[in-house]
Amino acid sequence: TPIIIYGKAGSYKSYSAACIALLKHYLIDAKIYSIADVDFNQNRNDSWKYLVPLEPSIYGAGIDWEDYGNAYLDAIERSKTRTLKDSPIVSIWDELTNALGKFDNAPNIIPFVIATPRKRNEHCILISHGLTQNNLGGCGSISEPIKTQTYRLNLKTNPTGKPLFKGTLNGLVDEDGEDLEDKKITLPSWF
């Protein structure tokens, strides 16, 4: 199930995405396949520093939205051949907040990610400042699938914009399949 991490600037979104990706890498042997981030140059030695040595494909560095769009095109291409039996991979999509209008396929990222990640064994982590359709690349008419087909982690900051390492998680269900809404979470110190 794809995870959407969202919150204010400084809420630890990219770092959390990197930690989740590393957990998938070490616990289920998932290859860190790609990072799409127009702010990659600023994040390279901070939030992505443990992922860079694993040699993922990088898209969008240097505020290159056309190259960011190539991440989507490459994901489409690999989805034509990947199956559930392939080794798991992780793709990270940062800065979706600003993607709307920057390249033609921005509105297609969320529908694509939601449609068939299990069938292609691709673990997608998406990062945004908000959970609106505009903040998710401009995807339209997809509110219900976002709610039912993703985990949504909303991270919080204090009044000065520092991470609280707390938030809410949605998308979990109980043993009867009932939604557990606004599950309060605290990121552990090792995270």
N, CA and C atoms as an extended XYZ file, in Angstrom:
573
Properties=species:S:1:pos:R:3:atomname:S:1:resname:S:1:resid:I:1 pbc="F F F"
N         0.846       -1.182        0.000 N   THR     1
C         0.000        0.000        0.000 CA  THR     1
C         0.882        1.233        0.000 C   THR     1
N         0.662        2.155       -0.923 N   PRO     2
C         1.446        3.391       -0.929 CA  PRO     2
C         1.229        4.188        0.351 C   PRO     2
N         2.239        4.942        0.737 N   ILE     3
C         2.108        5.820        1.895 CA  ILE     3
C         2.319        7.258        1.443 C   ILE     3
N         1.440        8.132        1.885 N   ILE     4
C         1.558        9.561        1.632 CA  ILE     4
C         1.946       10.206        2.957 C   ILE     4
N         3.098       10.870        2.952 N   ILE     5
C         3.562       11.580        4.140 CA  ILE     5
C         3.344       13.061        3.879 C   ILE     5
N         2.625       13.724        4.763 N   TYR     6
C         2.349       15.137        4.532 CA  TYR     6
C         2.410       15.917        5.842 C   TYR     6
N         2.607       17.213        5.709 N   GLY     7
C         2.675       18.099        6.859 CA  GLY     7
C         3.386       19.378        6.486 C   GLY     7
N         3.522       20.246        7.461 N   LYS     8
C         4.162       21.536        7.246 CA  LYS     8
C         5.657       21.363        6.980 C   LYS     8
N         6.262       22.417        6.440 N   ALA     9
C         7.719       22.430        6.269 CA  ALA     9
C         8.368       22.204        7.628 C   ALA     9
N         9.387       21.363        7.661 N   GLY    10
C        10.095       21.083        8.901 CA  GLY    10
C         9.506       19.973        9.740 C   GLY    10
N         8.507       19.277        9.227 N   SER    11
C         7.842       18.239       10.032 CA  SER    11
C         8.517       16.874        9.936 C   SER    11
N         9.629       16.782        9.212 N   TYR    12
C        10.414       15.549        9.135 CA  TYR    12
C         9.880       14.584        8.081 C   TYR    12
N         9.210       15.125        7.049 N   LYS    13
C         8.598       14.285        6.023 CA  LYS    13
C         9.637       13.491        5.223 C   LYS    13
N        10.624       14.166        4.669 N   SER    14
C        11.616       13.476        3.833 CA  SER    14
C        12.454       12.509        4.654 C   SER    14
N        12.849       12.924        5.859 N   TYR    15
C        13.604       12.015        6.732 CA  TYR    15
C        12.789       10.761        7.050 C   TYR    15
N        11.495       10.946        7.311 N   SER    16
C        10.626        9.797        7.599 CA  SER    16
C        10.519        8.885        6.383 C   SER    16
N        10.402        9.482        5.199 N   ALA    17
C        10.363        8.677        3.972 CA  ALA    17
C        11.646        7.873        3.825 C   ALA    17
N        12.778        8.504        4.102 N   ALA    18
C        14.067        7.805        3.990 CA  ALA    18
C        14.145        6.656        4.983 C   ALA    18
N        13.675        6.873        6.210 N   CYS    19
C        13.715        5.812        7.218 CA  CYS    19
C        12.807        4.648        6.825 C   CYS    19
N        11.616        4.960        6.336 N   ILE    20
C        10.702        3.895        5.891 CA  ILE    20
C        11.327        3.123        4.730 C   ILE    20
N        11.946        3.841        3.810 N   ALA    21
C        12.607        3.179        2.678 CA  ALA    21
C        13.731        2.268        3.163 C   ALA    21
N        14.534        2.748        4.111 N   LEU    22
C        15.617        1.915        4.644 CA  LEU    22
C        15.078        0.694        5.374 C   LEU    22
N        13.987        0.861        6.124 N   LEU    23
C        13.377       -0.297        6.785 CA  LEU    23
C        12.955       -1.338        5.749 C   LEU    23
N        12.343       -0.893        4.672 N   LYS    24
C        11.944       -1.816        3.613 CA  LYS    24
C        13.169       -2.471        2.982 C   LYS    24
N        14.232       -1.693        2.813 N   HIS    25
C        15.467       -2.216        2.225 CA  HIS    25
C        16.060       -3.330        3.096 C   HIS    25
N        16.168       -3.069        4.391 N   TYR    26
C        16.817       -4.040        5.283 CA  TYR    26
C        15.905       -5.170        5.732 C   TYR    26
N        14.604       -4.915        5.847 N   LEU    27
C        13.709       -5.951        6.363 CA  LEU    27
C        13.105       -6.842        5.285 C   LEU    27
N        12.864       -6.308        4.099 N   ILE    28
C        12.275       -7.143        3.042 CA  ILE    28
C        13.144       -7.170        1.779 C   ILE    28
N        14.382       -6.673        1.910 N   ASP    29
C        15.349       -6.683        0.814 CA  ASP    29
C        14.839       -5.921       -0.413 C   ASP    29
N        14.173       -4.796       -0.155 N   ALA    30
C        13.659       -3.961       -1.249 CA  ALA    30
C        14.773       -3.041       -1.737 C   ALA    30
N        14.945       -2.993       -3.037 N   LYS    31
C        15.930       -2.095       -3.636 CA  LYS    31
C        15.364       -0.677       -3.625 C   LYS    31
N        16.172        0.290       -3.174 N   ILE    32
C        15.775        1.695       -3.253 CA  ILE    32
C        15.974        2.078       -4.716 C   ILE    32
N        14.901        2.109       -5.464 N   TYR    33
C        14.961        2.203       -6.919 CA  TYR    33
C        15.084        3.634       -7.423 C   TYR    33
N        14.277        4.548       -6.853 N   SER    34
C        14.314        5.913       -7.367 CA  SER    34
C        13.878        6.928       -6.325 C   SER    34
N        14.416        8.141       -6.490 N   ILE    35
C        13.989        9.294       -5.711 CA  ILE    35
C        13.703       10.406       -6.709 C   ILE    35
N        12.460       10.874       -6.738 N   ALA    36
C        12.088       12.030       -7.548 CA  ALA    36
C        11.965       13.207       -6.585 C   ALA    36
N        12.860       14.182       -6.717 N   ASP    37
C        12.894       15.300       -5.787 CA  ASP    37
C        13.577       16.487       -6.460 C   ASP    37
N        12.813       17.533       -6.745 N   VAL    38
C        13.414       18.719       -7.370 CA  VAL    38
C        14.357       19.431       -6.406 C   VAL    38
N        14.268       19.142       -5.119 N   ASP    39
C        15.184       19.707       -4.129 CA  ASP    39
C        16.253       18.692       -3.714 C   ASP    39
N        16.532       17.734       -4.586 N   PHE    40
C        17.491       16.686       -4.246 CA  PHE    40
C        18.845       17.268       -3.857 C   PHE    40
N        19.304       18.297       -4.557 N   ASN    41
C        20.620       18.858       -4.242 CA  ASN    41
C        20.676       19.370       -2.808 C   ASN    41
N        19.579       19.931       -2.312 N   GLN    42
C        19.531       20.406       -0.934 CA  GLN    42
C        19.357       19.249        0.052 C   GLN    42
N        18.694       18.181       -0.361 N   ASN    43
C        18.394       17.055        0.535 CA  ASN    43
C        19.425       15.930        0.489 C   ASN    43
N        20.299       15.954       -0.510 N   ARG    44
C        21.261       14.866       -0.759 CA  ARG    44
C        22.045       14.483        0.498 C   ARG    44
N        22.612       15.460        1.193 N   ASN    45
C        23.477       15.175        2.336 CA  ASN    45
C        22.747       15.208        3.670 C   ASN    45
N        21.444       15.376        3.611 N   ASP    46
C        20.646       15.384        4.836 CA  ASP    46
C        19.651       14.226        4.808 C   ASP    46
N        18.442       14.473        4.367 N   SER    47
C        17.408       13.433        4.440 CA  SER    47
C        17.721       12.218        3.575 C   SER    47
N        18.426       12.386        2.462 N   TRP    48
C        18.685       11.238        1.581 CA  TRP    48
C        20.076       10.624        1.786 C   TRP    48
N        20.840       11.080        2.765 N   LYS    49
C        22.248       10.676        2.870 CA  LYS    49
C        22.448        9.167        3.029 C   LYS    49
N        21.515        8.455        3.617 N   TYR    50
C        21.672        7.007        3.763 CA  TYR    50
C        21.142        6.242        2.550 C   TYR    50
N        20.377        6.920        1.704 N   LEU    51
C        19.850        6.273        0.502 CA  LEU    51
C        20.786        6.428       -0.689 C   LEU    51
N        21.494        7.550       -0.778 N   VAL    52
C        22.366        7.822       -1.922 CA  VAL    52
C        23.394        6.710       -2.150 C   VAL    52
N        24.053        6.173       -1.101 N   PRO    53
C        25.015        5.093       -1.338 CA  PRO    53
C        24.395        3.822       -1.935 C   PRO    53
N        23.069        3.694       -1.853 N   LEU    54
C        22.386        2.527       -2.422 CA  LEU    54
C        22.100        2.720       -3.913 C   LEU    54
N        22.514        3.850       -4.448 N   GLU    55
C        22.500        4.171       -5.874 CA  GLU    55
C        21.123        4.115       -6.543 C   GLU    55
N        20.147        4.804       -5.960 N   PRO    56
C        18.855        4.888       -6.660 CA  PRO    56
C        18.981        5.826       -7.861 C   PRO    56
N        18.064        5.694       -8.793 N   SER    57
C        17.966        6.672       -9.874 CA  SER    57
C        17.415        7.956       -9.271 C   SER    57
N        17.983        9.086       -9.664 N   ILE    58
C        17.561       10.383       -9.144 CA  ILE    58
C        16.887       11.152      -10.271 C   ILE    58
N        15.738       11.729       -9.974 N   TYR    59
C        14.981       12.508      -10.954 CA  TYR    59
C        14.669       13.896      -10.387 C   TYR    59
N        14.852       14.912      -11.194 N   GLY    60
C        14.408       16.251      -10.845 CA  GLY    60
C        15.419       17.130      -10.144 C   GLY    60
N        16.620       16.626       -9.860 N   ALA    61
C        17.617       17.424       -9.139 CA  ALA    61
C        17.821       18.763       -9.845 C   ALA    61
N        18.027       19.793       -9.052 N   GLY    62
C        18.234       21.124       -9.621 CA  GLY    62
C        16.953       21.781      -10.102 C   GLY    62
N        15.827       21.450       -9.472 N   ILE    63
C        14.503       21.976       -9.819 CA  ILE    63
C        14.193       21.719      -11.298 C   ILE    63
N        14.426       20.495      -11.726 N   ASP    64
C        14.177       20.088      -13.115 CA  ASP    64
C        12.882       19.278      -13.170 C   ASP    64
N        11.760       19.986      -13.371 N   TRP    65
C        10.452       19.329      -13.374 CA  TRP    65
C        10.283       18.393      -14.556 C   TRP    65
N        10.912       18.695      -15.676 N   GLU    66
C        10.824       17.785      -16.823 CA  GLU    66
C        11.452       16.437      -16.466 C   GLU    66
N        12.598       16.475      -15.800 N   ASP    67
C        13.244       15.236      -15.377 CA  ASP    67
C        12.412       14.529      -14.307 C   ASP    67
N        11.785       15.284      -13.416 N   TYR    68
C        10.878       14.704      -12.420 CA  TYR    68
C         9.781       13.920      -13.147 C   TYR    68
N         9.261       14.499      -14.216 N   GLY    69
C         8.260       13.816      -15.031 CA  GLY    69
C         8.777       12.524      -15.635 C   GLY    69
N        10.091       12.452      -15.883 N   ASN    70
C        10.677       11.211      -16.396 CA  ASN    70
C        10.567       10.067      -15.393 C   ASN    70
N        10.517       10.406      -14.107 N   ALA    71
C        10.320        9.361      -13.091 CA  ALA    71
C         8.991        8.665      -13.322 C   ALA    71
N         7.976        9.432      -13.659 N   TYR    72
C         6.663        8.860      -13.950 CA  TYR    72
C         6.725        7.994      -15.217 C   TYR    72
N         7.343        8.514      -16.266 N   LEU    73
C         7.434        7.756      -17.522 CA  LEU    73
C         8.202        6.451      -17.323 C   LEU    73
N         9.290        6.506      -16.550 N   ASP    74
C        10.053        5.287      -16.281 CA  ASP    74
C         9.248        4.300      -15.430 C   ASP    74
N         8.457        4.812      -14.492 N   ALA    75
C         7.603        3.933      -13.679 CA  ALA    75
C         6.573        3.234      -14.559 C   ALA    75
N         6.011        3.948      -15.518 N   ILE    76
C         5.067        3.329      -16.465 CA  ILE    76
C         5.753        2.213      -17.232 C   ILE    76
N         6.961        2.481      -17.713 N   GLU    77
C         7.697        1.469      -18.494 CA  GLU    77
C         7.976        0.225      -17.665 C   GLU    77
N         8.455        0.396      -16.439 N   ARG    78
C         8.777       -0.796      -15.639 CA  ARG    78
C         7.518       -1.541      -15.225 C   ARG    78
N         6.380       -0.838      -15.150 N   SER    79
C         5.137       -1.514      -14.770 CA  SER    79
C         4.646       -2.466      -15.863 C   SER    79
N         5.170       -2.306      -17.059 N   LYS    80
C         4.769       -3.190      -18.163 CA  LYS    80
C         5.357       -4.590      -18.016 C   LYS    80
N         6.429       -4.707      -17.240 N   THR    81
C         7.074       -6.011      -17.115 CA  THR    81
C         7.151       -6.531      -15.685 C   THR    81
N         7.086       -5.641      -14.682 N   ARG    82
C         7.220       -6.103      -13.302 CA  ARG    82
C         5.955       -6.822      -12.847 C   ARG    82
N         6.136       -7.817      -11.973 N   THR    83
C         5.014       -8.553      -11.410 CA  THR    83
C         5.208       -8.695       -9.906 C   THR    83
N         4.225       -9.235       -9.247 N   LEU    84
C         4.293       -9.483       -7.815 CA  LEU    84
C         5.452      -10.415       -7.463 C   LEU    84
N         5.870      -11.244       -8.399 N   LYS    85
C         6.953      -12.194       -8.147 CA  LYS    85
C         8.341      -11.559       -8.223 C   LYS    85
N         8.432      -10.332       -8.763 N   ASP    86
C         9.723       -9.642       -8.817 CA  ASP    86
C        10.129       -9.194       -7.421 C   ASP    86
N        11.424       -9.010       -7.223 N   SER    87
C        11.924       -8.490       -5.949 CA  SER    87
C        11.333       -7.106       -5.710 C   SER    87
N        11.029       -6.778       -4.464 N   PRO    88
C        10.411       -5.480       -4.178 CA  PRO    88
C        11.358       -4.317       -4.458 C   PRO    88
N        10.768       -3.199       -4.886 N   ILE    89
C        11.517       -1.964       -5.068 CA  ILE    89
C        10.776       -0.841       -4.358 C   ILE    89
N        11.510        0.231       -4.063 N   VAL    90
C        10.935        1.408       -3.413 CA  VAL    90
C        11.154        2.608       -4.322 C   VAL    90
N        10.089        3.366       -4.556 N   SER    91
C        10.218        4.647       -5.253 CA  SER    91
C         9.682        5.745       -4.344 C   SER    91
N        10.412        6.868       -4.313 N   ILE    92
C        10.045        8.000       -3.471 CA  ILE    92
C         9.723        9.177       -4.379 C   ILE    92
N         8.613        9.838       -4.097 N   TRP    93
C         8.144       10.992       -4.874 CA  TRP    93
C         8.012       12.160       -3.916 C   TRP    93
N         9.013       13.034       -3.866 N   ASP    94
C         9.000       14.183       -2.964 CA  ASP    94
C         8.531       15.427       -3.711 C   ASP    94
N         8.091       16.404       -2.951 N   GLU    95
C         7.683       17.706       -3.497 CA  GLU    95
C         6.478       17.645       -4.438 C   GLU    95
N         5.554       16.716       -4.197 N   LEU    96
C         4.338       16.682       -5.017 CA  LEU    96
C         3.516       17.961       -4.869 C   LEU    96
N         3.716       18.670       -3.772 N   THR    97
C         2.967       19.899       -3.526 CA  THR    97
C         3.066       20.866       -4.701 C   THR    97
N         4.248       20.941       -5.297 N   ASN    98
C         4.494       21.920       -6.355 CA  ASN    98
C         4.421       21.341       -7.758 C   ASN    98
N         4.040       20.082       -7.913 N   ALA    99
C         4.079       19.428       -9.226 CA  ALA    99
C         2.987       19.895      -10.186 C   ALA    99
N         1.849       20.303       -9.663 N   LEU   100
C         0.732       20.700      -10.518 CA  LEU   100
C         1.157       21.799      -11.492 C   LEU   100
N         0.959       21.521      -12.776 N   GLY   101
C         1.275       22.494      -13.813 CA  GLY   101
C         2.728       22.538      -14.233 C   GLY   101
N         3.595       21.779      -13.576 N   LYS   102
C         5.018       21.809      -13.912 CA  LYS   102
C         5.383       20.859      -15.055 C   LYS   102
N         4.614       19.778      -15.216 N   PHE   103
C         4.811       18.841      -16.322 CA  PHE   103
C         3.486       18.147      -16.579 C   PHE   103
N         3.311       17.680      -17.804 N   ASP   104
C         2.006       17.185      -18.248 CA  ASP   104
C         1.445       16.046      -17.407 C   ASP   104
N         2.285       15.148      -16.958 N   ASN   105
C         1.789       13.954      -16.279 CA  ASN   105
C         1.647       14.087      -14.769 C   ASN   105
N         1.852       15.275      -14.210 N   ALA   106
C         1.740       15.452      -12.759 CA  ALA   106
C         0.418       14.905      -12.207 C   ALA   106
N        -0.737       15.177      -12.855 N   PRO   107
C        -1.998       14.663      -12.312 CA  PRO   107
C        -2.133       13.140      -12.391 C   PRO   107
N        -1.253       12.479      -13.129 N   ASN   108
C        -1.360       11.031      -13.316 CA  ASN   108
C        -0.572       10.223      -12.292 C   ASN   108
N         0.301       10.876      -11.525 N   ILE   109
C         1.156       10.127      -10.597 CA  ILE   109
C         0.329        9.386       -9.551 C   ILE   109
N        -0.537       10.093       -8.831 N   ILE   110
C        -1.305        9.450       -7.752 CA  ILE   110
C        -2.198        8.330       -8.288 C   ILE   110
N        -2.976        8.544       -9.353 N   PRO   111
C        -3.785        7.424       -9.858 CA  PRO   111
C        -2.933        6.208      -10.241 C   PRO   111
N        -1.780        6.456      -10.850 N   PHE   112
C        -0.890        5.349      -11.224 CA  PHE   112
C        -0.377        4.624       -9.989 C   PHE   112
N         0.094        5.384       -9.004 N   VAL   113
C         0.654        4.782       -7.791 CA  VAL   113
C        -0.405        3.963       -7.055 C   VAL   113
N        -1.616        4.471       -7.007 N   ILE   114
C        -2.681        3.772       -6.290 CA  ILE   114
C        -3.164        2.529       -7.041 C   ILE   114
N        -3.131        2.569       -8.361 N   ALA   115
C        -3.764        1.519       -9.172 CA  ALA   115
C        -3.162        0.132       -8.991 C   ALA   115
N        -1.865       -0.008       -9.099 N   THR   116
C        -1.326       -1.371       -9.148 CA  THR   116
C         0.026       -1.558       -8.456 C   THR   116
N         0.283       -0.937       -7.305 N   PRO   117
C         1.611       -1.125       -6.713 CA  PRO   117
C         1.876       -2.570       -6.306 C   PRO   117
N         0.853       -3.262       -5.824 N   ARG   118
C         1.050       -4.650       -5.387 CA  ARG   118
C         1.393       -5.541       -6.562 C   ARG   118
N         0.704       -5.333       -7.678 N   LYS   119
C         0.934       -6.180       -8.851 CA  LYS   119
C         2.332       -6.026       -9.417 C   LYS   119
N         2.964       -4.866       -9.192 N   ARG   120
C         4.330       -4.675       -9.698 CA  ARG   120
C         5.359       -4.691       -8.566 C   ARG   120
N         4.913       -5.003       -7.345 N   ASN   121
C         5.760       -5.103       -6.155 CA  ASN   121
C         6.629       -3.856       -5.983 C   ASN   121
N         5.976       -2.702       -6.119 N   GLU   122
C         6.658       -1.417       -5.955 CA  GLU   122
C         6.074       -0.698       -4.744 C   GLU   122
N         6.932       -0.383       -3.811 N   HIS   123
C         6.538        0.301       -2.588 CA  HIS   123
C         6.744        1.791       -2.817 C   HIS   123
N         5.652        2.540       -2.922 N   CYS   124
C         5.708        3.961       -3.254 CA  CYS   124
C         5.518        4.805       -2.001 C   CYS   124
N         6.405        5.798       -1.852 N   ILE   125
C         6.323        6.749       -0.752 CA  ILE   125
C         6.192        8.125       -1.389 C   ILE   125
N         5.113        8.829       -1.068 N   LEU   126
C         4.835       10.140       -1.653 CA  LEU   126
C         4.870       11.195       -0.568 C   LEU   126
N         5.419       12.369       -0.889 N   ILE   127
C         5.606       13.414        0.112 CA  ILE   127
C         4.988       14.710       -0.391 C   ILE   127
N         4.201       15.338        0.485 N   SER   128
C         3.504       16.570        0.123 CA  SER   128
C         3.301       17.433        1.367 C   SER   128
N         2.935       18.680        1.148 N   HIS   129
C         2.616       19.553        2.268 CA  HIS   129
C         1.149       19.450        2.654 C   HIS   129
N         0.338       18.830        1.816 N   GLY   130
C        -1.074       18.698        2.125 CA  GLY   130
C        -1.668       17.483        1.450 C   GLY   130
N        -2.888       17.172        1.810 N   LEU   131
C        -3.559       15.986        1.291 CA  LEU   131
C        -4.646       16.338        0.283 C   LEU   131
N        -4.656       17.578       -0.195 N   THR   132
C        -5.638       17.948       -1.208 CA  THR   132
C        -5.186       17.419       -2.573 C   THR   132
N        -6.123       17.344       -3.502 N   GLN   133
C        -5.773       16.873       -4.840 CA  GLN   133
C        -4.762       17.800       -5.506 C   GLN   133
N        -4.861       19.112       -5.288 N   ASN   134
C        -3.867       20.031       -5.840 CA  ASN   134
C        -2.493       19.779       -5.253 C   ASN   134
N        -2.418       19.466       -3.949 N   ASN   135
C        -1.140       19.163       -3.309 CA  ASN   135
C        -0.575       17.811       -3.737 C   ASN   135
N        -1.364       17.017       -4.407 N   LEU   136
C        -0.909       15.694       -4.862 CA  LEU   136
C        -0.786       15.672       -6.388 C   LEU   136
N        -0.278       16.754       -6.938 N   GLY   137
C        -0.003       16.816       -8.366 CA  GLY   137
C        -1.186       17.211       -9.226 C   GLY   137
N        -2.319       17.490       -8.599 N   GLY   138
C        -3.493       17.883       -9.372 CA  GLY   138
C        -4.361       16.724       -9.808 C   GLY   138
N        -4.212       15.590       -9.132 N   CYS   139
C        -5.048       14.434       -9.476 CA  CYS   139
C        -6.508       14.786       -9.217 C   CYS   139
N        -7.389       14.405      -10.113 N   GLY   140
C        -8.803       14.746       -9.962 CA  GLY   140
C        -9.674       13.530       -9.753 C   GLY   140
N       -10.789       13.724       -9.099 N   SER   141
C       -11.809       12.680       -8.909 CA  SER   141
C       -11.236       11.402       -8.325 C   SER   141
N       -10.365       11.536       -7.352 N   ILE   142
C        -9.730       10.346       -6.796 CA  ILE   142
C        -9.707       10.379       -5.262 C   ILE   142
N       -10.557       11.200       -4.658 N   SER   143
C       -10.579       11.331       -3.203 CA  SER   143
C       -10.816       10.001       -2.496 C   SER   143
N       -11.779        9.228       -2.954 N   GLU   144
C       -12.087        7.951       -2.296 CA  GLU   144
C       -10.927        6.959       -2.405 C   GLU   144
N       -10.324        6.756       -3.587 N   PRO   145
C        -9.169        5.846       -3.635 CA  PRO   145
C        -7.997        6.319       -2.773 C   PRO   145
N        -7.784        7.630       -2.677 N   ILE   146
C        -6.728        8.121       -1.783 CA  ILE   146
C        -7.032        7.682       -0.361 C   ILE   146
N        -8.292        7.777        0.030 N   LYS   147
C        -8.689        7.407        1.388 CA  LYS   147
C        -8.633        5.897        1.612 C   LYS   147
N        -8.997        5.107        0.625 N   THR   148
C        -9.111        3.656        0.838 CA  THR   148
C        -7.900        2.857        0.377 C   THR   148
N        -7.020        3.449       -0.420 N   GLN   149
C        -5.918        2.670       -1.004 CA  GLN   149
C        -4.530        3.166       -0.610 C   GLN   149
N        -4.453        4.015        0.422 N   THR   150
C        -3.152        4.511        0.873 CA  THR   150
C        -3.112        4.570        2.394 C   THR   150
N        -1.887        4.594        2.915 N   TYR   151
C        -1.665        5.017        4.290 CA  TYR   151
C        -1.350        6.500        4.203 C   TYR   151
N        -1.823        7.277        5.177 N   ARG   152
C        -1.581        8.711        5.186 CA  ARG   152
C        -1.022        9.115        6.543 C   ARG   152
N         0.227        9.559        6.521 N   LEU   153
C         0.923        9.957        7.742 CA  LEU   153
C         1.053       11.474        7.756 C   LEU   153
N         0.373       12.112        8.705 N   ASN   154
C         0.410       13.567        8.849 CA  ASN   154
C         1.339       13.893       10.010 C   ASN   154
N         2.494       14.481        9.698 N   LEU   155
C         3.478       14.824       10.726 CA  LEU   155
C         3.295       16.265       11.165 C   LEU   155
N         3.588       16.533       12.416 N   LYS   156
C         3.330       17.837       13.033 CA  LYS   156
C         4.626       18.592       13.342 C   LYS   156
N         4.487       19.935       13.459 N   THR   157
C         5.581       20.794       13.900 CA  THR   157
C         5.107       21.611       15.098 C   THR   157
N         6.080       22.180       15.806 N   ASN   158
C         5.719       23.108       16.879 CA  ASN   158
C         5.529       24.498       16.274 C   ASN   158
N         5.164       25.502       17.059 N   PRO   159
C         4.913       26.839       16.494 CA  PRO   159
C         6.117       27.473       15.795 C   PRO   159
N         7.332       27.027       16.091 N   THR   160
C         8.510       27.596       15.429 CA  THR   160
C         8.964       26.757       14.231 C   THR   160
N         8.157       25.776       13.820 N   GLY   161
C         8.467       24.976       12.641 CA  GLY   161
C         9.452       23.844       12.879 C   GLY   161
N         9.634       23.439       14.113 N   LYS   162
C        10.510       22.313       14.442 CA  LYS   162
C         9.685       21.034       14.515 C   LYS   162
N        10.264       19.901       14.085 N   PRO   163
C         9.484       18.657       14.115 CA  PRO   163
C         9.135       18.228       15.535 C   PRO   163
N         7.917       17.740       15.693 N   LEU   164
C         7.482       17.197       16.978 CA  LEU   164
C         7.668       15.680       17.031 C   LEU   164
N         7.934       15.071       15.862 N   PHE   165
C         8.067       13.614       15.763 CA  PHE   165
C         6.785       12.920       16.210 C   PHE   165
N         5.669       13.618       15.981 N   LYS   166
C         4.339       13.107       16.306 CA  LYS   166
C         3.419       13.403       15.143 C   LYS   166
N         2.319       12.701       15.102 N   GLY   167
C         1.339       12.961       14.067 CA  GLY   167
C         0.181       11.990       14.152 C   GLY   167
N        -0.512       11.859       13.031 N   THR   168
C        -1.616       10.905       12.947 CA  THR   168
C        -1.419       10.033       11.715 C   THR   168
N        -1.858        8.804       11.826 N   LEU   169
C        -1.762        7.846       10.734 CA  LEU   169
C        -3.162        7.365       10.400 C   LEU   169
N        -3.506        7.416        9.134 N   ASN   170
C        -4.781        6.902        8.647 CA  ASN   170
C        -4.511        5.841        7.593 C   ASN   170
N        -5.472        4.963        7.408 N   GLY   171
C        -5.331        3.876        6.448 CA  GLY   171
C        -5.216        2.515        7.111 C   GLY   171
N        -4.996        2.509        8.414 N   LEU   172
C        -4.954        1.248        9.156 CA  LEU   172
C        -6.366        0.723        9.341 C   LEU   172
N        -6.498       -0.577        9.419 N   VAL   173
C        -7.786       -1.198        9.708 CA  VAL   173
C        -7.619       -2.182       10.849 C   VAL   173
N        -8.719       -2.455       11.548 N   ASP   174
C        -8.679       -3.446       12.616 CA  ASP   174
C        -8.900       -4.843       12.032 C   ASP   174
N        -8.970       -5.841       12.893 N   GLU   175
C        -9.100       -7.226       12.428 CA  GLU   175
C       -10.406       -7.500       11.696 C   GLU   175
N       -11.386       -6.603       11.838 N   ASP   176
C       -12.646       -6.740       11.108 CA  ASP   176
C       -12.683       -5.886        9.843 C   ASP   176
N       -11.545       -5.258        9.505 N   GLY   177
C       -11.484       -4.434        8.304 CA  GLY   177
C       -12.046       -3.039        8.475 C   GLY   177
N       -12.358       -2.650        9.715 N   GLU   178
C       -12.894       -1.315        9.983 CA  GLU   178
C       -11.754       -0.307       10.076 C   GLU   178
N       -11.970        0.874        9.496 N   ASP   179
C       -10.951        1.921        9.517 CA  ASP   179
C       -10.647        2.381       10.933 C   ASP   179
N        -9.360        2.541       11.208 N   LEU   180
C        -8.912        3.151       12.456 CA  LEU   180
C        -8.516        4.579       12.112 C   LEU   180
N        -9.385        5.526       12.363 N   GLU   181
C        -9.175        6.912       11.966 CA  GLU   181
C        -8.264        7.654       12.940 C   GLU   181
N        -7.419        8.491       12.383 N   ASP   182
C        -6.564        9.397       13.152 CA  ASP   182
C        -5.833        8.706       14.299 C   ASP   182
N        -5.146        7.632       13.965 N   LYS   183
C        -4.337        6.913       14.953 CA  LYS   183
C        -3.145        7.790       15.326 C   LYS   183
N        -3.080        8.195       16.580 N   LYS   184
C        -1.984        9.045       17.050 CA  LYS   184
C        -0.693        8.227       17.079 C   LYS   184
N         0.380        8.826       16.563 N   ILE   185
C         1.659        8.130       16.547 CA  ILE   185
C         2.759        9.058       17.067 C   ILE   185
N         3.791        8.444       17.592 N   THR   186
C         5.027        9.134       17.951 CA  THR   186
C         6.159        8.349       17.307 C   THR   186
N         7.002        9.037       16.550 N   LEU   187
C         8.128        8.365       15.921 CA  LEU   187
C         9.126        7.971       17.000 C   LEU   187
N         9.600        6.730       16.994 N   PRO   188
C        10.578        6.331       18.017 CA  PRO   188
C        11.899        7.075       17.815 C   PRO   188
N        12.697        7.200       18.866 N   SER   189
C        13.935        7.979       18.780 CA  SER   189
C        14.900        7.407       17.739 C   SER   189
N        14.928        6.078       17.548 N   TRP   190
C        15.838        5.500       16.550 CA  TRP   190
C        15.414        5.856       15.132 C   TRP   190
N        14.138        6.211       14.943 N   PHE   191
C        13.603        6.565       13.644 CA  PHE   191
C        14.241        7.862       13.146 C   PHE   191
